[in-house]
């Protein structure tokens, strides 16, 4: 079968080892004449996402053993952020409990099929799987309210860091249009409309207005989990870590299985300088999902502060988000340089060099090490690291300029800032 999902319309079936479920998927898709690739849940999807995200549908067994399906979907959203990914997901579940139902709602999963091994249940499941996959591959609801809101939520979630006011205004226009399509008068000013408006206000850093809007959304629909998560993100962005942590704990009471939330709880405890509590949450996340990159990074950060560098290297060897960790280390070093604590900054960067894989030793990190050495009067070592930075990035003008300054003996009065790029 072709590896090009977009051209072959090859779906992705993620079922570990339950043969009767594999047979169910295979026979259903064979009747539909729909090609598919079956993979196990512990596959490395992040590293091959450009290939997998073109799959027209994802048929996933919720009770997979190798990796929790919820953690897998959370990773899909983390990689892509596109709500249309959720529209591609069809869940087959054999033994759902109440927390699973809450989890489906929190993730925004609409296509859930309960499966039993009895013949009549298998036939019903085949019919439901066929119906759901056909509706994904041949959508007919392009003007429906649900389609409009899903597109709005996707645009909000995928806004880049350098978004423009024009983009926000376009989304506001889309919100007004979608709200005007409400089929029932009581849907005017709905929770999802208020939540979307709150998210835009938060992007503008109008946190008071954002908080008021999202609280109104929660009052209208206390079970609209997206609004709760919007409120948490607002508090985290504001730096109100105590409130964010309390809200995360409240959400945890409804669904204890979210790996993403366990990691967020750990991250908030790190922000509150509660390292041991943070470690508890990261380890809990890794107990549920040993492949959680954010949990691995969180534990690596704790081990880095304890100078257990070999353990940091071990954790990072399993993480698929080492670049994010490297960026955080670089920014921590920058703060030390800006506070003129050059000796401590240099130690920090040397430790970072020790734990990061070769591919993640960025030109910026090498440049900042060189700057530390230069400001500390070690021009020979500064030149060495500048050469390494330029080898990594031959067009690195800032590094070239500093090297020229050092060679012209102007390095004793450097006014160059660290590089945060």
Secondary structure, DSSP 8 states (H G I E B T S, - for coil): --S-HHHHT-EEEE--S-HHHHHHHHHHHHHHT--EEEE-TTS--GGGHHHHTT-S-EEEETT-SSS-HHHHHHHHHHHH--THHHHHEEEEESS--HHHHHHHHHHT---EEE--SSHHHHHHHHHHHHHHHHHHHT---TTSHHHHHHHHHHHHHT--TT--HHHHHHHHHHHHHHHHT-SSGGGTT-HHHHHHHHHHHHHTT-HHHHHHHHHHHHHH-TT-HHHHHHHHHHHHHHT-HHHHHHHHHHHHHH-TT-HHHHHHHHHHHHHTT-HHHHHHHHHHHHHH-TT-HHHHHHHHHHHHHTT-HHHHHHHHTT-S-HHHHHHHHHHHHHHHHHTT-HHHHHHHHHHHHHHS-GGG--HHHHHHHHHHHHHTT-HHHHHHHHHHHHHH-TT-HHHHHHHHHHHTT-GGG--------
